Amino acid sequence: MGGNHSHKPPVFDENEEVNFDHFQILRAIGKGSFGKVCIVQKRDTKKMYAMKYMNKQKCIERDEVRNVFRELQIMQGLEHPFLVNLWYSFQDEEDMFMVVDLLLGGDLRYHLQQNVHFTEGAVKLYICELALALEYLQRFHIIHRDIKPDNILLDEHGHVHITDFNIATIVKGAEKASSMAGTKPYMAPEVFQVYVDGGPGYSYPVDWWSLGVTAYELLRGWRPYEIHSATPIDEILNMFKVERVHYSSTWCKGMVALLKKLLTKDPESRLSSLGDVQSAPYLADMNWDAVFEKALTPGFVPNKGRLNCDPTFELEEMILESKPLHKKKKRLAKNRSKDGTKDSCPLNGHLQQCLETVRKEFIIFNREKLRRQQGQSGQLLDPEGRAGSQTQGKLQDGCNNNILAHACSRGCSS
């Protein structure tokens, strides 16, 4: 898939906006809910990244633009060792691009499907690393709402990183979220309750419930409740009422006690902060500074000799994709030369208007440039790596005040 190889790195003007031409496409590695992912190398620095690209027209047709923009707004204000961090975002006529940390260890869902046996020690460290990430998100008033093995990526050493913020939401103060969002088997009881009777809403504890379900699944190979995407909500709520979670007799008492606290149905009583986790007797011996510094060796290290993902993504991109990424440059040049001719096929007015709104509202981001500016102005990142952001105030529970205001949006769900 890669382009031509040049031994001399090209020089780009540091004031020039980063764009598609700044990257060499190496190979396709994944397909997410909103787009595809490939490995890229930045031509000037030779650094490797993952690049997610989302077709604008498809996003408009599926009413997904708002979620893409929400993810961009949230991610440009975050930087943490246990998140998948955003480095660049840019666009062209066809696609929106997000360039993020490259994590070659695969996601936890892939390893579960490969029948990896995760030891208690491995899961114990995952819980600690993810607790630090959730606490960090909480400080920014962010509820992720989709913590699950599919959204937890491993780096080459086996440390976990949370990805996929496209259904995350921001709550201020005592505000609660109220929309049905997430993946059913990992959603907390209060999310379903809100849907059924309005309820008081929900907050950060939903992510800690999802962490409990994920930890249980990693240890056991299946989830604590037999819930699937097609399971009716009333049936799910009944399961929570009548079924008891079975914990393996082979697990140590400390792990069972910790999982029980994470899987407490009442969010008020659930373990749902870093302080709660740190006070669990099972984690009394944990060196939290060493966890943060990634100084502890994970119990499971992904195979370095292979790409930890499904190889069919590459074939799909090469053979089935109607607009393959590696032919983009020629295709766009051809389209631009056609634009002035009578043969060019005009898009319908509404779609054209939406595409224009997306082009105007899209958030261009460059963390490298931001760091240079912060270095020059003396405004540095804080010890936990937080980059200052002006965008957080613009977001409420899933609402972008300004984005796609009237052109394409069908209203904002809270």
JOURVEN-V950518 format. One record per backbone hydrogen bond with DSSP energy under -0.5 kcal/mol. NH is the residue of the N-H (numbers start at 1). CO is the residue of the C=O. E is the energy in kcal/mol with one decimal. If there is no record, write none. Layout:
{{NH/CO/E} {NH/CO/E}}
This chain:
{{2/26/-0.5} {9/7/-0.6} {12/10/-0.6} {16/13/-1.8} {22/19/-2.0} {23/20/-1.7} {24/41/-2.9} {25/23/-0.5} {26/39/-2.9} {27/39/-1.1} {29/37/-2.8} {30/37/-1.7} {32/35/-3.2} {36/53/-2.0} {37/30/-2.8} {38/51/-2.1} {39/27/-3.3} {40/49/-2.7} {41/24/-2.1} {42/47/-3.0} {43/22/-3.0} {46/42/-2.4} {49/40/-2.6} {50/100/-2.4} {51/38/-3.2} {52/50/-0.5} {52/98/-3.2} {53/36/-2.5} {54/96/-2.6} {56/94/-3.1} {59/55/-2.3} {60/56/-2.4} {61/57/-2.6} {62/58/-2.1} {63/60/-1.3} {64/59/-3.3} {65/59/-0.8} {68/64/-1.9} {69/65/-2.7} {70/66/-2.2} {71/67/-2.3} {72/68/-2.2} {73/69/-2.7} {74/70/-2.5} {75/71/-2.8} {76/72/-2.0} {77/74/-1.2} {78/75/-1.4} {83/80/-1.6} {84/162/-2.5} {85/83/-0.9} {87/99/-3.4} {88/99/-1.6} {89/365/-2.2} {90/97/-1.3} {92/95/-2.2} {96/54/-2.3} {97/90/-3.0} {98/52/-2.6} {99/88/-3.1} {100/50/-3.0} {100/98/-0.6} {101/85/-1.8} {103/101/-0.6} {104/102/-0.6} {105/154/-2.0} {106/103/-0.6} {108/149/-1.1} {108/152/-2.0} {109/149/-1.0} {111/107/-1.6} {112/108/-2.2} {113/109/-2.5} {114/110/-1.2} {115/112/-1.8} {116/111/-2.5} {118/116/-0.8} {118/218/-0.8} {119/117/-0.6} {123/119/-2.3} {124/120/-2.7} {125/121/-1.8} {126/122/-2.0} {127/123/-2.7} {128/124/-1.7} {129/125/-2.8} {130/126/-3.0} {131/127/-2.1} {132/128/-1.9} {133/129/-1.7} {134/130/-2.8} {135/131/-2.3} {136/132/-1.8} {137/133/-2.4} {138/134/-2.4} {139/135/-1.6} {140/136/-0.8} {140/137/-0.8} {141/138/-1.9} {142/137/-2.7} {143/169/-2.8} {144/142/-0.5} {148/146/-0.5} {151/148/-1.6} {152/149/-1.4} {153/151/-0.5} {153/161/-2.8} {154/106/-2.6} {155/159/-2.0} {158/155/-1.4} {161/153/-1.7} {162/82/-2.5} {163/151/-2.5} {168/165/-1.1} {169/143/-2.4} {170/396/-1.1} {171/141/-2.4} {175/172/-2.6} {177/202/-3.0} {178/414/-1.5} {179/414/-1.1} {181/179/-0.9} {184/182/-0.5} {186/183/-2.7} {187/183/-0.6} {187/184/-1.4} {191/188/-1.4} {192/188/-1.1} {193/189/-2.3} {194/190/-1.9} {195/191/-1.3} {196/192/-2.0} {197/193/-2.9} {198/194/-1.9} {199/197/-1.0} {202/177/-2.2} {206/203/-2.1} {207/204/-1.7} {208/204/-0.9} {209/205/-1.9} {210/206/-2.0} {211/207/-1.8} {212/208/-1.9} {213/209/-2.3} {214/210/-2.5} {215/211/-2.7} {216/212/-2.3} {217/213/-2.4} {218/214/-2.4} {219/215/-1.9} {220/216/-2.6} {221/217/-2.9} {227/225/-2.1} {231/228/-1.4} {236/232/-1.9} {237/233/-2.7} {238/234/-1.8} {239/235/-2.1} {240/236/-2.1} {241/237/-1.3} {242/238/-2.6} {243/239/-2.7} {247/245/-0.6} {251/248/-1.2} {256/252/-2.0} {257/253/-2.6} {258/254/-2.0} {259/255/-2.7} {260/256/-2.5} {261/257/-1.7} {262/258/-1.9} {263/259/-2.5} {264/261/-0.9} {267/265/-0.7} {269/266/-1.1} {270/266/-1.2} {271/261/-2.0} {272/270/-0.5} {277/273/-2.1} {278/274/-3.1} {279/275/-1.5} {280/277/-1.5} {283/280/-1.9} {284/281/-1.7} {286/283/-1.9} {288/286/-1.0} {291/287/-1.8} {292/288/-2.4} {293/289/-2.1} {294/291/-1.4} {295/290/-2.9} {296/290/-0.7} {298/296/-0.5} {302/300/-0.5} {306/303/-1.0} {308/104/-0.9} {308/306/-0.6} {309/307/-2.2} {313/310/-1.4} {314/311/-0.8} {315/311/-1.0} {316/312/-2.7} {317/313/-2.2} {318/314/-2.1} {319/315/-3.1} {320/315/-0.6} {320/316/-1.2} {321/316/-2.1} {324/321/-0.6} {327/324/-1.3} {328/325/-1.8} {331/327/-2.1} {332/328/-3.1} {333/329/-2.0} {334/330/-2.2} {335/331/-2.5} {336/332/-2.7} {337/333/-1.9} {338/334/-1.6} {339/335/-1.5} {341/338/-2.7} {344/341/-0.9} {346/344/-0.7} {352/348/-2.6} {353/349/-2.3} {354/350/-2.4} {355/351/-2.9} {356/352/-2.1} {357/353/-2.1} {358/354/-2.7} {359/355/-2.4} {360/356/-2.1} {361/357/-2.6} {362/358/-1.9} {364/362/-0.7} {365/89/-1.6} {367/87/-3.3} {370/366/-2.4} {371/367/-2.6} {372/368/-2.0} {373/369/-2.5} {374/370/-2.6} {375/371/-2.5} {376/372/-2.3} {377/373/-2.4} {378/374/-0.8} {379/374/-1.1} {380/378/-1.1} {382/386/-1.0} {385/382/-3.1} {387/385/-0.5} {394/391/-1.8} {395/391/-0.5} {395/392/-1.4} {396/399/-1.5} {398/396/-2.5} {401/394/-1.1} {401/399/-0.6} {405/402/-1.2} {409/404/-1.4} {410/411/-0.5} {413/411/-0.5}}
